[in-house]
Amino acid sequence: MSADVDIDFADRQQIIDLIKCTPARQRTADGMLPKKHASGVYVTPIPYDPQTGCAAISFEAADDRGYFKLDLLNMSVYSLIRDQAHYDNLLAQQPQWQLMWEKPGIAEQLVHVGNYAQLLKEMQPDSIPRMAAFISIIRPGKAHLKNKPWDEVFDSVWDGDSSDGFVFKKSHAVSYAKLVALHLNLLCEIIIFNKSVIPD
């Protein structure tokens, strides 16, 4: 069974220190350790390179043989969360989506979408489904949907066609959209707490 599981942490090293795992990345022909699969670890025994401690077979071969990989990702936003109640409260709030296009200084700070302040202003994603679609269309495989009407975006954004390049799975995009919403709420909370002016 093929699975693609990403788990975000404030500090991924804390979980890696607790579990037996093998890094998924491999040395390239020139001896370098690439960034590809840098966050991936196998949590089932897999052939490994004793010099690097990393997987000795390619991701594709490991997937074909049924080795299970997790992507454990560092996400610094979580370091700002005080506790479970704080997290739940931030997720439950309706984000002030309009701040992303009214205040570029806010947009530029947001996880996953901060480099797309102008496109946020143009497309104005104002819900989790629209933000998930937005996150998908900033990937090469769905880039042709930029600045299209939302009904046109939703006609094909989740169709699985990756012939034009990398695409995001809907489940990943929705999770990332919720993180953007949480981060937006967190930024607003920090600004209010510090009695700051919302940056333009």
FENBEL-V815649 format. One line per field, one symbol per residue. burial: # if it has 16 or more other ideal C-beta (glycine too) atoms within 10 Angstrom, else .. A space follows every 10 residues. Layout:
burial = ???
//
This chain:
burial = .....#.##. .#........ ######.... ......#.## ##...#.#.. ...####.#. .##...#.## ##..#.##.. #........# ....###.## #.##.##.## ####.##.## ..#.#..### ########.. ##..#....# ..#...##.. ......##.. .######.## ########.. #.........
//
